[in-house]
């Protein structure tokens, strides 16, 4: 009788592993870009508000 162990090695096949790694890295890059774009936008808004300028 065959038993599939939960912690016995690789649960996923290794085919497509490189593609998923690239997709994960691309997702992290997109998240980083979105974060910094939001930080720059918020900084500009705060700078305009503190310098007395309006929208």
KOLVEXBA-726383 format. One record per residue (C-alpha): y, x, z; residue in three letters; residue number from 1. Coordinates in pm, 1 decimal. Example, Ala and Ser with C-alpha at 12.3 -4.5 7.8 and 13.67 -1.06 7.14 Angstrom:
2
          Y          X          Z     r     k
     -450.0     1230.0      780.0   ALA     1
     -106.0     1367.0      714.0   SER     2
//
This chain:
55
          Y          X          Z     r     k
        0.0        0.0        0.0   UNK     1
      337.6      139.3     -102.7   UNK     2
      625.1      147.5      144.2   UNK     3
      984.6      200.7       30.1   UNK     4
     1158.6      398.9      301.1   UNK     5
     1522.1      321.0      372.2   UNK     6
     1612.5      680.9      457.5   UNK     7
     1366.3      866.5      239.4   UNK     8
     1573.8     1039.4      -24.5   UNK     9
     1785.8      908.4     -306.4   UNK    10
     1802.9      530.1     -319.1   UNK    11
     1987.1      522.6     -652.4   UNK    12
     1874.3      675.0     -978.1   UNK    13
     2057.6      989.3    -1081.7   UNK    14
     2138.8      851.6    -1426.7   UNK    15
     2510.3      778.4    -1455.6   UNK    16
     2602.2      974.8    -1146.9   UNK    17
     2864.6     1179.7    -1330.8   UNK    18
     3026.0      867.6    -1473.4   UNK    19
     3053.7      706.1    -1131.3   UNK    20
     3201.7     1025.8     -985.4   UNK    21
     3468.1     1036.3    -1256.6   UNK    22
     3540.6      666.6    -1203.7   UNK    23
     3576.1      724.4     -830.0   UNK    24
     3813.2     1016.0     -882.5   UNK    25
     4017.8      814.8    -1131.8   UNK    26
     4042.7      529.4     -880.8   UNK    27
     4161.9      768.1     -608.9   UNK    28
     4423.6      912.2     -847.0   UNK    29
     4548.5      561.9     -932.5   UNK    30
     4572.2      474.7     -562.9   UNK    31
     4763.8      796.8     -492.6   UNK    32
     5006.8      730.7     -777.0   UNK    33
     5063.9      374.7     -658.1   UNK    34
     5126.3      496.5     -303.9   UNK    35
     5381.6      757.7     -408.1   UNK    36
     5553.5      519.8     -650.6   UNK    37
     5590.7      271.6     -365.5   UNK    38
     5717.7      543.0     -133.0   UNK    39
     5980.6      654.6     -386.0   UNK    40
     6087.2      295.0     -450.0   UNK    41
     6117.1      224.7      -77.8   UNK    42
     6314.5      545.7      -30.3   UNK    43
     6555.9      445.4     -305.3   UNK    44
     6603.5      100.1     -154.0   UNK    45
     6668.8      245.9      189.9   UNK    46
     6910.3      500.3       43.8   UNK    47
     7103.6      227.3     -136.2   UNK    48
     7119.2       11.6      176.2   UNK    49
     7240.8      293.4      398.8   UNK    50
     7498.2      418.1      149.6   UNK    51
     7662.3       76.6      128.6   UNK    52
     7550.2       -2.5     -224.7   UNK    53
     7402.7     -332.5     -322.2   UNK    54
     7121.9     -426.0     -552.0   UNK    55
//
